[in-house]
Amino acid sequence: MTTPSNSPVATPGASPVAAPGASPVATPGKFPRRSTRQIHVGKVAVGGDAPISVQSMTITKTADVEGTLQQIYALASAGCDIVRCTCNDIEAAEGLAQIVPRSPVPIIADIHHQYKMALAALEAGVQGLRLNPGNIRKPEHIKLVASEARDRRVPIRIGVNGGSLDPSLYEKYGGLTADAMVESAQTEMRYFDEVGFDLIKISVKASNVALMVEAYRKLSAVTDHPLHLGVTEAGPLPGGLVKATAGIATLLLEGIGDTIRYSLTADPVEEARAGRQLLESLGLRERKNVDLIACPSCGRAEIDVIEVAKRAQE
């Protein structure tokens, strides 16, 4: 499968991946970056010295193969490196088996509640899984999925979400806290470790920006696995864009984060565009988009600056 030119694939001659405890990896934007392990989602490197990747998720029914592929191609054109698709029933799994070989980017299957759908997605050939520890809670099910992923060399994202933690954690911590989310991730990691699975990336998303930032800071202090950043359920434009940028950019500037997703109530292409442009604006990815510098306009203007800027952008 041909990888798009904007995909963050590890290249020959790249600087070596920093080992745990080593000095932070230098980035093009000069921000010191946290040292992490490196995994591969298909041909896309995540973590270590790999460029920070952009992710999004399709909103089509995965069983609609042609409609889903159309959206995946649109996302790839907008700068998306990895795409996630839901796998909530057998029809979706069958759709993935047709989508994966035709996709221009690696496909991750999003799994909720049904561990058997994770097994079906692996059989369909996906390049990654996302499991939510809050709704697949039986250790034997988690270990079974991890064992199958281990044998196939397919990475799993431990996708902790503040809105769906194990109820026992809410009770233990008196509600949703950063510590509760980090404990959820650590518990899942222990299950993975018991079956020798370590192709892991982790997210601890919340819809509250301050809580999300706190959770990622705490998580980054206790693990060197690559981290996937996002503010969950950020909402529609423009407010959702502001919330997501506030959380993601704060962490990136601290050197935390290896892959990102804007979770917007909008066309997913907007998520890909936002993610790519954020990384470009911070100097963390090669610039592919035009950096349009335009005056906000004022009473001194002799022309319609706003209209000119709109035309230039188009």
N, C-alpha and C positions, 0 to 999 in steps of 0.2 A: 504494500500500500504506500503510495507517495505521500510524504508529509508536506503540508503547506509550508511555504518559505518562512512564514512568521511564527512557526511552532518552535518552542524552546527546546530543541533537541541538542543533547550534548554533542559537541563537535570535537574532532581530533585536534590535539594541541591545546585544549582548554586547560585552565589551571586545575590542579588536583582538588578533589573534594576535601574540605576541611574535616578532620577527624573530631569526634566529640572532645571538648575541652581545649581544642586548638584555637588559634586566633580567629576572629571573625573573618568571613569571606568578603573581599572587597567587591563593591558593585559599581556600575558605571556612574551612578548618581553620587558616589563617594559616601554613602551612608554605610556604616559598619553593619554587616548582616550576621545574624545569629548562625552559628555553625549547626548544620543538620545533616542527617543521613540523606542519601539520595535513592529514590526509587524511580521506576519507569512506569508510566501509564501508556501502554502501547509503546510508541517511539518517543513520547514526550517525557523528558527528564523533569523530575520534581524534587526540589531540595538540593542540598549541597551548593555547588556553584552554578546550577542551572538558572537560566532566566526565570523570573516569576511568571507563572502562566495564568491565563484568563480562562475562566470557566463560565458556563451558563447551562440552562436546562430547557429542554423543549416543553411546549405546552400542548402539543398535539397528543392524540391517543397513539400510543406506541404501535398498536395493531395497524394503524394507518401508515403503512410503510412509506408510500410515496410522499404523503403530506409531511411526515416526520423527516424524511431525507431532505425535502425542500427546505425545511426550517434549519436543519443542520448545516446545509450548504450556505444559507444566508448568514448563519452565525459565524461560520469559518471565514467568510468574506469580510465580516465586520471585525475580525481580530480574535475570535474565540479559538483557543488551543485544544480544549477538551469539552465534550458535551455530555450532559447527563440526561438520561431518559428514564421515565418511570417503568417499573416492571411489577405491576400489581395483579396480573392474572396470566393465565397460560397463553392467551392470545397476544399479550404484550411480549412474552418471552419468545413466541414464535415470530413476532415482528422483528425482534432484536436479531434473530438469526439471519434475517435478510438484510437488516440495516447495517450491521457491523462491517461486512465485507465491502459495502458500497460507500461507507462514510469517509470523508476526507480527513477526519480527525478521530482520535480515540473516543470510545463510548463507555460511559460508566452507567451501570444499572442502579437505580434508586430503589431501595427495598424498605418496605414498612410492614411490620406485623407478621408477614409470612416468610419464614426462613426457607421454605421450599422454593419460593420464587428466586431467592439468591442462587440456589443450586441450578435452577432452570436457566437463569441468566448466564451463569458460568458455562453451562452446556451450550448456550447460544453463541459463546465466543467473545463476550464483552471483555474490555481491557481493564475494567475496574468495577468495584462495588462500593456503594455507600450503605452502611448499616446504621440504624438509629438504636442505640443501646436502651432507649426508653421504651421501645415497643417490641423489641425482640429480646426477651429477658432470660429465657431458660439457658443455663450454661451449656447443656448438651447440644442445643441447637446452634448456639454461637460457635462452639468448638467444631461442630460438623462442617459448618460453612467455612470456617478458617482453615480447616484441614484440606478441604477441596480446593480452596484458593491457593493454599501453599503448594499443593501438587501441580497446579496449573501455572504457578508464578504470577498470579493476578493480585494486585494490591487492593486493600480495603481501606476506605476512609471510615474512621469512627466518627460518625456525625452526630455529636451531642447537640441537642436543641433545648433551649431553656423552657420551651412550652410543652415539652413531652419527656421530662425526666421520669425515672422510676419513682413512683409515689413515696417509697421509703426514704428517698433523699430529701424530698420536700419536708417530710416529717422530721428527719434528723437535723436539718439545718434551719427549720422554722420558716421555710419558704424557698424561693429561688435565690441562690447566691452563687458567686463565682466558685467558691469552694465545692459546692454541690456539683457543679458542672465538671470541674476538674476531677472529682472523685468518680463520677460516672465514666469518664474517659479512662481513668487508671484501672478501674475494675474490668473494663472491656480488654484493656491491654494485658491484664493478667491472664484472662481466658485465652487470648491469642498466644501468649508466651507458653502456656501449658501444652500447646500442640506444636510449638516451634515455628510459629508464623510471625514474621517481622516486617512484611511489606506493608507498612502502615503509614497513613497520614491521618491527621486529627483535626477536627473543628469543634469549637465550643461557642456556638452562635446564640445570640439573644437579640431581641428586638430593641432593648435598651442599650444605647451606645456605650454609656459609662460602664455598665455591667459587662458588656461584651469585651471591652478593652481590658478590664480588670481580669476577666477569666483567661484571656489569651496571655496576658503577662504572667499570671501564676502558672499556667500550663507550660509556657516556654522555659520556666525556671526548673521544671522537674522532668522534662523529656527532650531528647534531641531528634525525635521524629519530625518530619516536615509538617507544617501547619497550613491548613486551608482557611483563609479569612473570609468573613462575611457577617453582615448584620441581617439576621433573619427577618422576614416579613417587614422589610423597610417601608413598603407602601408605594403609592403612585408617585409620578413626577409632579412637581419638582422636589417635594419634601423627601421622598424616598431616596433620591439621588444625594441630597444633602446629608441625610442620616448615614447612608452607607459610606459615603466618602469620608465623613468625620471619623468613623470607626476604623475603616481600612487604612486610610492614609496615616492616622496617628500611629498605628502599629508598624506600618512599613517604614516610617521615618525613624522608628526605634530599632529597625533591623529584624523585626518579627514578621514572618509570613513568607510562604513559598509558592502559593497559588491563591487566587482570589475569585470571588463571585459577588456581583451586585444582585441582590434578591429584590427585584422591583415588580410592582403590579403594573406591568407594561409589556409591550412587545419584547421578547427576550433579546432581540437584536440591540435594543437600547442598553441592555446589561453588558453585552459584549463590547459595544462602543465605549461605554463608560469605563469599563475595566481597562481596556487597551489605552484609552486616553489618559487615565490616571497614571498608569505605569510610565507612559511616555513623558508626561508632565514632570514626573519625579526623576527622570533620567534612568529608570529601571528597565526600560525596553527601548530598542532602536525606534526612532520616530518614523512612522509610516503615514501618519495623518498630518495635514498642514497645521502648523501652529499659527492660527489667525490672531494677530494682535490688533485690537480695535479699541478706539476711545469710547467710553460710555456715553459720550455726547454731553453738551451743556449749552447754555445760552450764547456762547461765543461761536458756535458752529454756523457756517454759511451754507452747508449742505445737509441733507438728511443722512446723518452718519449711520443710524440704525438700519435704514433701508440698504445703504451701500454695503454694510457688513453682512446683511442677510444674503444679498446677491453674491457677494464674494464667497460666502460659506457654501452656497449652492453650486 
